[in-house]
Amino acid sequence: MIARTFLLAAVLTLAGRPENPAGSSIEGTWKFVPAKSTEIATWKGRIPEMVIFGRESQVCVIENWLERGQVAYADTFLFTPGGPSTRSLVRSVEWPDNWFMGVLSSAGDERSVSGSWQTKGSDLRVITVQPVVTSQGKTSITTTREFALGSDGLSLTVTERRSSRPAPVVLVFERKEGKP
Amino acid sequence: MKPIPSLRARLMLSFRAFFAKCAFCIPPKAGRSPGLIFALSFISFIAAAAPQEAEHYVMSLPENWEITGSLPSNAMLISLQGVANIGAPRLYFRYPPKWDFNFCDPLLAYYKSSRGMVFNELRTPSEALDSLARFAKGYVVWDRHVRTSLIVAFTAAGINRAIVVTDSLIPMAEAHGLRKVADFRGMFEGQTDAQIYGWAFEKYWQACNHDYLVYMGGEGGNVMKPGIADFGIHHTCFFTDASTNPRDTLEYAFAQKVFSSMKPLGIVLGWHSYAKDLEAQHVTLASGYGLRVEGLHTLPNMSFNHQIPLTKGFRYTNRHNVKPGERVTPGKKVYIACIQTDCLGLGAWTKPGRGEIPYAWEVTMNWSWLAPAMLQYFYDMATPNDYFIGSLSGPGYMYPKAIPARLLPAVVDTAYAMMKTLDLNVFEIMDHATYWTSDGVDDDVPGQVMDAYFRGMPDVLGIVNGYRPAHTFALRGGKPFISYDYYLGEKRDAAEAVSDLEELAALNPARPYFLLMHVRQWSDITRVKGILDRLGPQFEVVPLDVFLSMAAAAPTFRTSYGAPMR
């Protein structure tokens, strides 16, 4: 899955970047800043990293989960901004968002992803409907992720609102390359 | 503060010391009255015939455990403890505040109050040798440049009834009349641990106790914390920290060789090396030979605690909340039961808040015979809200999936017998036998393993499972098998923990919902209560036995099993 994602990344990057009036783009690789983020209980203590790229017709958001600096698990959200939701098969039982809760992804079931630009090139909304398994059986979680680029183009704030969770999870990232 | 012996104890010691001297030191001076000699001899005979009151000593150990720091001195003292405590409990250590096990001081106070024990304080290693070197038969020199030589020295010390020293401590040992019995200086230089342990095995294994093995693991490099070494020396154990990581082929093969040479259901004391392998690998390999792990390497004063009996008439009595056969009907609520795992005495027991909310505690069941009075301390201190459960997968720490099927019934039977002794009717299973191959989804057990436990433990109220959240749930003969649905890490932000629990309640909509929570041992109960108090009225914290009774009455969980180990 990871190899496929990287191939896709290469193709989409070469295809061109969306314009942004402020001159900076959400595209790039984003490094997690735990001190500015909600305290998270990730799978095996992994550290999230965001890779965002795409064009007007398609955007790809890859949430890498790093273990000792290496990608141990990658979650890919691919969609057409403003378009219909896309469906993909859940291949792993891992639910990387929270390892402390008795929740697994429902492998073999379909997940849907949709998204839209809130401000073209800088602010993005991604909605997923994820099938999960809990101790009482199967259910699903609808998660709305708001990606907001900082005014300096160097920081990214991702606000995750899960249908099942009373409070949002706020993840702050800084641009890995160090410049917009 | 130096403890002041009671007047009675001081008089007894003075009386015995004086008359013992009389008995052996009466000079055969011409003209001494035969009547006086007879009288003194008679009195000294009476003194000797009086019940022996052991002399107890206590000493504080420093915080530093570095080879280049206080480890040489500490290791010498712990080895002295091992040999001095042969025949009677004589030396007890107060370990420093940051030590893994934090009950040394409360247990010392308990021994004083419940057993009337009186302790003389020792302030320096030299003072300790002044009082106790007479119980040692010599010293073993270990090489400060070869860390593993200390581990081998512990083995040699047990066999030779010796203390372990570095070259700088030799003068002190000899000043106390001890002679050298082994010298490892320069002997292992340039050798791998596999080579060193191979040599030690050939040299010492036959003379060692095969019921116990000591894994002197834990911290690596310049640090070693050999709290369990006194017990290992006391019981003539073989010491090692050989890697149980299959990739370390030579050390792994050595570990297999030692494990396979032990007696069935033998005890692997101590802990794996943090520098070499994983806990899961260590316990998996030991379980594969039907051996039970009894941690940690830092478990303190066991040669002393081992010899303190229960008080007369004492029976282990649990704080049950459900009468046998009683059926508890749940409401339409989210029921939470909290279990603190990772061994009694490692965490919250001595911390604030105990007794304020219902809490279940894993009992380290082997303490019932390894250190009965120490376990009595926990039972005596228990509040009505402290409920004990049997653990962990067997009579000691084991992984069910790794235990050979032919050995599992004996493992379960032995554990169940201990549960009966300890008045326990809930058992806990944990399995990480596939930890490093499953990417973290490994806490589940197959149906046939679960059945083996229920078959062998017919009177249990239920069985709980996991460490991290697990996904095995079932009802067998009206008894629930329930896995943890939440792991409360000690560093988890309180507000996020509240959100986690509320989210679980949302994702499990049927009521009652039974939410079993594992509390990592470093969380004190005041913190846990603070989190639980923030939950809404649909939540209720209940004792574990009530929780299981209600789950049996209204099992809203989905039946699910783990896969067998490949």
HADDOCK unambig.tbl for C-alpha pairs under 7 A between the chains (distance, minus, plus):
assign (segid A and resid 39 and name CA) (segid B and resid 493 and name CA) 6.33 0.50 0.50
assign (segid A and resid 44 and name CA) (segid B and resid 440 and name CA) 6.88 0.50 0.50
assign (segid A and resid 100 and name CA) (segid B and resid 468 and name CA) 6.54 0.50 0.50
assign (segid A and resid 100 and name CA) (segid B and resid 469 and name CA) 6.42 0.50 0.50
assign (segid A and resid 100 and name CA) (segid B and resid 486 and name CA) 5.53 0.50 0.50
assign (segid A and resid 100 and name CA) (segid B and resid 487 and name CA) 4.87 0.50 0.50
assign (segid A and resid 100 and name CA) (segid B and resid 488 and name CA) 6.90 0.50 0.50
assign (segid A and resid 101 and name CA) (segid B and resid 469 and name CA) 6.19 0.50 0.50
assign (segid A and resid 101 and name CA) (segid B and resid 485 and name CA) 5.97 0.50 0.50
assign (segid A and resid 101 and name CA) (segid B and resid 486 and name CA) 4.82 0.50 0.50
assign (segid A and resid 101 and name CA) (segid B and resid 487 and name CA) 6.72 0.50 0.50
assign (segid A and resid 101 and name CA) (segid B and resid 500 and name CA) 6.86 0.50 0.50
assign (segid A and resid 102 and name CA) (segid B and resid 469 and name CA) 4.87 0.50 0.50
assign (segid A and resid 102 and name CA) (segid B and resid 470 and name CA) 6.46 0.50 0.50
assign (segid A and resid 102 and name CA) (segid B and resid 485 and name CA) 4.41 0.50 0.50
assign (segid A and resid 102 and name CA) (segid B and resid 486 and name CA) 5.88 0.50 0.50
assign (segid A and resid 134 and name CA) (segid B and resid 507 and name CA) 6.97 0.50 0.50
assign (segid A and resid 134 and name CA) (segid B and resid 508 and name CA) 6.78 0.50 0.50
assign (segid A and resid 135 and name CA) (segid B and resid 471 and name CA) 6.53 0.50 0.50
assign (segid A and resid 135 and name CA) (segid B and resid 557 and name CA) 5.45 0.50 0.50
assign (segid A and resid 135 and name CA) (segid B and resid 558 and name CA) 5.94 0.50 0.50
assign (segid A and resid 136 and name CA) (segid B and resid 508 and name CA) 5.62 0.50 0.50
assign (segid A and resid 136 and name CA) (segid B and resid 556 and name CA) 6.45 0.50 0.50
assign (segid A and resid 136 and name CA) (segid B and resid 557 and name CA) 4.50 0.50 0.50
assign (segid A and resid 136 and name CA) (segid B and resid 558 and name CA) 4.98 0.50 0.50
assign (segid A and resid 137 and name CA) (segid B and resid 558 and name CA) 5.74 0.50 0.50
assign (segid A and resid 139 and name CA) (segid B and resid 507 and name CA) 6.92 0.50 0.50
assign (segid A and resid 164 and name CA) (segid B and resid 503 and name CA) 5.24 0.50 0.50
assign (segid A and resid 164 and name CA) (segid B and resid 506 and name CA) 5.60 0.50 0.50
assign (segid A and resid 164 and name CA) (segid B and resid 507 and name CA) 6.39 0.50 0.50
assign (segid A and resid 165 and name CA) (segid B and resid 499 and name CA) 6.37 0.50 0.50
assign (segid A and resid 165 and name CA) (segid B and resid 502 and name CA) 6.92 0.50 0.50
assign (segid A and resid 165 and name CA) (segid B and resid 503 and name CA) 4.72 0.50 0.50
assign (segid A and resid 166 and name CA) (segid B and resid 499 and name CA) 6.19 0.50 0.50
assign (segid A and resid 166 and name CA) (segid B and resid 503 and name CA) 6.97 0.50 0.50
assign (segid A and resid 167 and name CA) (segid B and resid 499 and name CA) 6.64 0.50 0.50
